[in-house]
Amino acid sequence: MKGQFMPGSCFRYLFPVFGVISLMLSLTTANADGDHEAIGEDVWKLPLFDAHVHYKEPAWDRYPVKSIVELMDQNGVAMALVSSTPDEGTVMLWEYAPNRIVPELRPYHGAAGSSNWTKMDGMDSYLEERLESYPHEGIGEFHIRQLDTSDEALFRKIIAMAKERDIYLHVHSGTEPIRWLYGLDPEVKIIWAHAGLGSPAPEVYALMDEFPELLADTSLREYNILGRGETLDPQWLEIIFDFQDRLMIGSDTWVNSQWDSYSEIMTTNRLWLSKLPREVAEKIAYKNAERYFGREITMDQIGTK
């Protein structure tokens, strides 16, 4: 059936550009690390864990919850880590498909947005109330655009909430805010959104090396990683191999155009994963998420809720 991952021995997403993608996979998939053959077209057999999904209010009418799960099914996305503005979007998705959605609590709601959320009165109480009401497994994704020492008290409370529940902070920032958070509490659990987004690869490597517990999602980094297409960018390849146990893919559906392009985004992720050895590709596609979130992730989840 068109648009579905098919059960059986061959999983292949059937969409119009597959032939082009298949050709691209065949160009340079051998010897990804000099010793192990790349997974190549077998990448289509892997379930995916999308570690960076938002189901924001502007998407609710255009993309009802059923259609979101159908998009996941069509792209072999077995599970997704979801945070939303407001949090009701995450809750709606989780209530519709609790076996497919790992919910996170995003602070943004009402007048609280990415640039001012730490300054909103009652933010700590809001987060505490939502964490008590729903089974969120992370706090974030949230932005730290610049360090402000007046925010320290709030972040200490947020870290305490996360540690009490043994959940992650999902942080969109450059390198220095990550160092600052670890300075507040070296035991805080962090997922670094977009692996820093604007941070160049050497800075990403240095931070991942400095903090051995730091995780990262690679959403919006697909084309940085792909480089010129025939081989992966060498600096990103070094990050991938040296920190293969701490990376996850993601889509970042922050606007509806990302949902419009969801299939292309996930195909691009499979493209760069296809150039890695099977063991590495499997970790980043879903096995790391299994360990981080205590889930079993399989293709059997496709078509279920």
N, C-alpha and C positions, 0 to 999 in steps of 0.2 A: 504493500500500500504506500502510495506516495506520501512523503512527509513523515514516515515513521521509521524508527529503528526496528529492524525485523529480527524476531527470535530465530535461533538456529545457529548454524556454524559460521554464517557470514553476516556481520553487522555492517551495513553500509547505508549512510544517509542518502536518500535518493532525492536530489534536487538538481536543478538545471546545470549548475556549474561543476558537478562532480567530476566530469571527465577532465576538466582543466586542472582541478585539484589533484586528481589521481596522477596526471602527467607530472605535475610539480613534485609530488611525492617521489616519483621514480627518478628524478634528476639527480638528487644528492642525498641518499639516505643511508649509504654504507659507511661503516667505520666512523660513527659519530664521535667516538673518543679515541680512535686509533686502535682499539682492541675489540670492541663489541659492535656487532651489526645493529644499525638503527631499526626501530620497530616498523617503520614504513607504513604500508597500508593496513597493517594490523592495528594501527591506532584507532581505526573505526570500530574495533571490537571493545574498546575500553569505555566503561561508564565514566562520566565526568562529575566532579563536584565543583559547582560554580561558587566561588568564595567571595563574590562581591556583587550582590543583587540588591537593588532598591525597588520597592513597589510604592512609588509616590502617588499622591492624590491625583495629579493630572493623568495618570495612567488608568485609574480605576474604571472609567467609563469606556475608554478606547480598548483597554485590555482587561476584561473581567478575569477573575481568578482562574476560571476554567481554562481560558486561553493561555494564561501564563504557564500552567502545568502542561498544556498541549505543546507549547513552544519548547519546554524542557524535554518532553518526550521526543519531539521531532529531531532533537539534537543530541540525544543520548545523555542528557543531564539527569542523573539519578537523584541528586540532592543539591540544595542551594542554601547558602548562608545569606539571610535576608535581613536588611534593616530599611526603615522607611520613614518618610516625612509626610504625615505624622506616623506614629507607631501603629495606628489602627490598620494601616496597609499590611504591615508584617503579620499582625494578628489575623486578619482576614485570610491571607494566604496559608498561614499555619493551620487555622481551623479547617480550611478546605482540604488541605493535603498534609496532615501532620507527619506522615512518614517520609515526606519529601523535603520539608522545610526545616532548617535550623534557624530559629529566630534570634535576632540581636535587637537590642534596644538603642535606637538612635535618639539623642536628646532633642532633636529639632521638632518643634510643635508650636502652633500659634505664631507669636511674634519672634520666637527663638529660632534663629537660623545659623548658618555656618560661621558667620562673622561676629555674632553677639551672644551665642548661647551660654557662654561662661558668665555673662553679666546679668542674666535674667534671675530675678528674685524667685526663690523657691525651686531652683533647678535640682538641688539635691533631694528635696522632698518628692519632686516629680519622678525622678529616677528610682528612688526607693519604692514608691508606690507601684510603679509599673513592674519592677522586678519582683515584688511580692505577689502581683496579680497574674503574671504570665511567666512561662518557663524560658525566659531569654538566656542564651548561652554566650552572650557577649554584650559589651556596652560600646556602641559605635555603629557604624562608622561616624566619627566626628573629626572636625578639623581643628588643628592648632595652627593658626596662620602666623602668629608671632608669640613669643614667650612674654608673659606678664606675671610678675611675681605676686600680684594681687589675686591671681587665680589659684595659688598654691593650696589654700584651704579647701577649695572645692575639689581639686584633683586628688588631694589626700582622701577625701570622703569617697570619691569615685573609686579610687584604688582599693579602699577598704571594702566597699560593696562588692567589687569584683573578686577580691581575695576570699571574702566570706563565702562566696558561691563557687569559687574555683572556676571563674570564667575569664574570657579575654577582654582586653581593650582593643578596639579596631580603630587605628589612628591614621588619619590623613595628615601628613606633615613632612617637613624636611628632616634632616638628620638631628639637628640640635634638640628639638622637642622630644625625640625619642631618648636621647641621652638624659635630658632633664627628668623625664618620667622614671627612668631607671635610677636616677639619683634620688628621687623621692622614695622609691622602694625597689631594691634590686630584684625582688621576687615577683614583681608584677608581670602578668602574662600579656604579651602584646602581639597583635597582627599588624604589620606595617602595610597600610593600604597602598596599592600601586607600586610597592617597593620604592616608595618615595616620590614617584611620578616625575618631578623635575630634577631629582638628584641624578647626576651622571653615574655611570656604572662603577667607576672606581670608588665613589663615595658609598654606593650601595654595598659593594664588597667590604669596605672598611667597617661599616656599621654592623653588618651581619657577622663579621669576624670578631668584632669587639664584644658583641653580646650574643653568646652562643645559644640562648633560649629564644631569641627574636625570630618570629615567623613573618612571612610576607606573602601577600597576594600579588599577582603579576598583571592585574587588570590594567588596561590602557598601555601596557608595555609590549604588546604583541609585535609591533613593527620595530621597536628597538631591538627585540630579541632576534627577529628574523633577519635583521641586517639587510644585505642586498639580495637575499632570497635564495641563492644557491647554497650558501652555508650560513649557519647562525653567526651572529655577531660574536667575535672571539672574547670580548670582555664579558658579555652576558653568558656565554658558554662556560666561562670560568666560574661565574656566580652559580649557575645551574648545577654544575658538577660538584662544587665544593659545599653547597648548601642544599643539596637535593632533598634532604629530609625535612626542610623547613619552608618549602614553597608550595603554593596552590595557584591554580589559574582562576580567572574571574572575568566578568563581563562589564560591570559597572553600568547598570541600566538607570542612570541618573536623570535622563530625559527620554521622552517617548521615541526619539529617533534611534536610541540604542535598542529599544525593544523592536523597532522596525528592522533593525540590522542584526538582530540576535543570532540568526543562523550564520551570517557571514562572520560575526565575531567568534562564535564557537568553532566554526570551520578553520579560522585563522589560528586559533589556539591548537587545534588538532594538527595543523600544518607544522608548527614549530615543534610540537611534541613528537611528530613522526620522525624527526631527524635525530632523536635521542635513542640510546639503548632502551630496550623494553623495561628493564628494572627501573631506570630513572623516569621514563615516561609514565609508568604506572604510579609511581610515588606522587608525582606532581599532579596527575590527572585525578586521583581519588584516594590512594592509599595513605598519604599523609593526613588527609582529612579524617579518614577512619580512625587514626590514632589520636588526633587532636580532639575529636568530638565523640569518640566512643561509639561510632556507628559502623554497621556493615553496609557497604555501598556496592551494589551489583546492578547488572542490566535487567535483572528480574523486577526491579522497581519501576522500570519504564512502563507506563500505562496504568499505574496504580496511584492511589492517593495516600 
